[in-house]
């Protein structure tokens, strides 16, 4: 009485549902990408470089503190916002033990002046980047002993640790190319400095604006070359050229997913346009008042473009910005894991 009972009508019903799902008017949903997790703070080999992904403020500042404490010869810092007395204290301690410390600052960023003044009073060499009206030095770059660098989107502000940002700790040839940017900026600021030539590093490209406009070109090229997916977290998305490239990608069938910061009003227009083209786009929902301060794009789960540059006209053409383009699926996977957390937490 309670043994197995054959129910052929169940099989027929399932078959009918399967046929119906393939019929006209049914749009199959894209399969969810299942990516194995990678520890976010594990060093990863990328060509001749080692990259430690630092998704989020706590990971980034832990790396910053570690490299500052271990500095033996030199500390080179270029930072837009600097309001952390604890990090200033680590730089002062390094200076006191004989480490050569140099800082490049944006003289228009008023909230950081008291911190820079503490360093200047101790005799640390500080240089003002030559900003012009409507421009800023938005770079976030720390180089220690010419061998390790921390860079990305995070400021050293009072509340920066709470925000959503993406940074990396780098060793290898990329550090030489980042040092070249620092040397170039000293030269631009009127401090005669030998500027080294670029070192070949095929998997990690260092990109700057003012001088140059390489970041927008890299963003558009990456979007135009996308075959399957584009995943973006962005503080400001308003540049017409990049938005048009994203719209074209969505219309040719690329899965475009964009998460934007809600406090920036210009993001609303981009949000509406992207949705109209079939992209998945939504606003970030903070848990405790934090900002989506990220400037991140991941193309086909392989190429990662991130750094200080917002995707705005001012970011691409007026400000001094610094980004990296890393071509590595494992680095992309770490940042995608973080992006997925932010995306899921912001779902309507």
N, C-alpha and C positions, 0 to 999 in steps of 0.2 A: 504493500500500500504506500509506503514512503520511499520506495526505490526510485532510480532514475526514470524519468518520463520523457519521451521524445516529443518535441514540440516543433514540428516543421514550420508552423506559422511564424515562429520567432525568426527563423532563418529567412523566410520570405520577406518579413517586415524590414529586417536589416538590409537585405538586398535592395528593396525599394528605396530606402533612405539613401543608400550609397548612390544609386542611379540618379535620384533627385538632386543630390549635392553636386553632380557633374553637369546638370542641365543648364539651359540658357538662363542668364540673369544672376547666376550664383558667382560671386567673387571669392575665390579662395583666399584665406588670410595667410600672410607670410608666416612661415614657421619660425618659432622662437629660436634664437641662437643660443645654444648651450655651450658655454665656454668654461673649461676647467679653471678653477681659481688659482691665482698665483699670490704668494705672500707679498703684500705691497711694499715692504721694506727690504726685500731680498735684492742684492746686486745682480744685474742681468748683463750678460755679454752681448754687446751690439757691435759687431766688427771688432775693431781694436780698442773700443771703449768699454767701460763698465758704467752702467746706468742703474741707479737706485731710484725707482719711482717713489714720489712723496705726495700721495693724494690726500690733501687736507692739511690744515694748519698744524696740528700736533706733530705729525710726522716731519713736516718741513722744519719746524723750529727745533725739534730734537736734533735733526741733522745740522742745522746752523750752529747750535750750541756746541755740539761735538767737534765740529771742524774749527771753530773759534778757540776752543779750549786747547786743541792740539797744535795750533799754529806755532811753527818754529822759526820761520824766516820772514814771511810777508802775509799781510791781509789787504786785499783790494776790494773795496765795497762801492758799488753804485746803486743808490736806493732812492726811490721817490719819497715814500713816507718812512720816517724813522722816529718812533716815539717810545721805544722800548729801553728803559734805563738798565735792565738786566743785560741786554745785549751790548749796550754801550759800555757797561762795566767790564764785560769780557774783552772788548776791544782795548779798553784802558789797561787792563791787566796784561794783555799781550804786549802793548806798547811799553809798559814798565819793565817787562822781561827782555826787551830788545828787539821785538818783532817790528819790522817796518810796516806801518799802517798808513794807507792812503784811502781817502774817501772822495767820491764825486757826488755832489748834491745838486738838487734843483733849487735855486735860490728863490723861486716863486712859491714854494710849498711852505707856507708859514707855520703850520702846526709842528714841523720838525726842527725848527731853528734852535730851540733850547737844547735839544739833544746833540745836534751838531756842535753847538757852542761849548758843551762840556768836553767834547773831543778836542776842539781847537784850543781850549784853555790848557790842556795837557800837552800841547805841542804836536798833536797829530796833524799830518798834512791833509788839508781839505782843499778841494778845487770845485768851483761853481761851473756847472755846465752852461754854455752860452744859450739860454732859452731866449726866445723872441715872443712878442705879443701873440697870444692864442696858442702857444706851444708849451710843452712840458717835457722834462726828462723823466720818462715813465719807466725806465729800466729797473729791474730787480736782479742784481747780480752780485754774488760773493765769490771771490777766488782766494784760496788759501795756499800758500807755499808754491804757487804756480802749478799745482798738481791736482787740486780738487776744487770743484765749483758747485755752488747751489744756485739755481736760477729757476724762474718760472713766473707766476703771476702774483705771488704773495708779497704784500708790503710788510714792513716791520712796524705796523701801527699798533695802537693800544688794543684794538679789538680784532686785528687781522687773523689771529689764531682761530676765531670762531667761524670765519667765512669759508665758503667752498672755493678752493684754489687747487692748482696742480703745479708741482715743482719736481725737480730731479736733483740728485747728487751725481756728479759726473767725474770720472777720472779717465785719462786717455787723451788722444789727439784733439778731441773736442775742446778740452781745456785750453790748449794752445790757441785755438781759434777764438775762444771767448776772451782770453787775455789780449788778443789782438784788438778786439772791440774796446776793451778798457784802455789800451794804449792809444788807440785812435781817438777816444773821447778826451783823454788828457791833452792830446795834440790839438783837438778842436777848441779846447778851453784855454789855449794859449800857453800850454806848458810843453816846450819842445821835448818830444819823446820818440825814440826809435820805434817804429811800428813794424812788427814782424810780418812776413808773408803768410798767406793762408796755407794750412797743412791739409793734405788730401785726407778726406774722411767721408767715404761715399754713403754711409748709412745715417750720418748725423749732419744736418745742414744748419749753420748759424745764419740767422736772418735778422736784418736791422732795417729801420726806417730813419730818415734824417740823420745821416746821409743815406740816400737810396730809398727805394720803394719795394724792396724784395718781398715783404710779407704779403701784401695784397696779391702780387703775382703768384706766389706759392699757394695761397689759398684758392685762387681761381683755377690754377692749373690742377690742384688736387681735386677740386670739385668736378671739373670737366672730365677728369680721368676716372672718376668713380664708376664702378661697374655694378656694385650691389648695395652698399650701405654708406650713409654719411650720418655720423652721430656728433652732435654739437652741444656744448654748454657755453653760454656766452653772456657776459655782463651787459654789453651793448652790441646790438646787431642793427645797423642802419645804413651801411654802405650800399649804394644802389648797384654797383657792379657785382658785388658778392651776392646780394639778394637775387639778382637776375640769374646768376649762375646756379644758385640753389633751386630756383623755380624751374629752370631748364632740366636740372638733374631729376627732380621729382616727376616732371612730365614725361621723361624718357624711361621711367620705371625704377629708378634708384629709390631705395627705402631711405627717406630723409627724416631724421628725428632731431628736433631742436628744443632745448630747454633754455629759457630766458629769464633774466632777473626782472621781477615785477616792479621795482622802484624806478626803472628807467622808462619814461613814457614813450620814447621812440621805438621801443621794442614791440609795442602794440600793433603798429602798422605792419612790421615784419611778420608778426604772428598771424595776422589776418591773411596776408598774401600767401604765406607758406601753406596755411590750411586750405586755401582756395585751390592750390595746385596739387593737393593730395598728400602733402607732407604731414607728419605727425608733429605738432608743435604745441607746447604748453608753457605756462609760467611756473617758475620755481615756488614751492611753498616752504617758507622757513619754519623750523620747529621752535626756535628760540630767538628770533629776530636777526639771524645771520643773513649775510648777503651771498648770492651766487656771483662771486667775483671772478669766476673762471673765464679763461679765454682758450677754449679747447675744441679741436675738431679731430675726429678719427675717421679715416677714409678706408672703407673695405676691411675694417678691423686689422689694418696693417700699418698705415701711415698715420702718424700722430703729429699735429701742428698745435703748438701751445706756447704760452709765454705771457708777455705783458700787454700785447696789442689787442685792444678791442676792435671789432670789425665795424669800424665807423670811418668816415672820411678823415676826421682828425687823427685817429689812430694810425691810419694807413699813410697819410700824407703830411701831417704837421708835427706830430710828436716824435720824440726819439724813443723807439721801442725795440725790444729784443725778443725774438722767438726762436724756438728750435723746431725743425722738422726731422722727426726720427722715423725711420722705416724699419719697424720691428714688431712682429705680431705679439710677442710676449709683453712688451711695454704697453702696446695697445690694449691687451687683455686686462692688465692691471687697472688702467684708467677707465676702461669700459665697465669693469666691476663697480667702480665708484660712481660712474655716471648712472648706471642702472639703479643704484640705491637712491640717488637724487630723483631720477625719473619716477620710480615707483612711489616715493614719498610725496610726489607732487601730483599724482594722478587724480583726476576729478572723481 
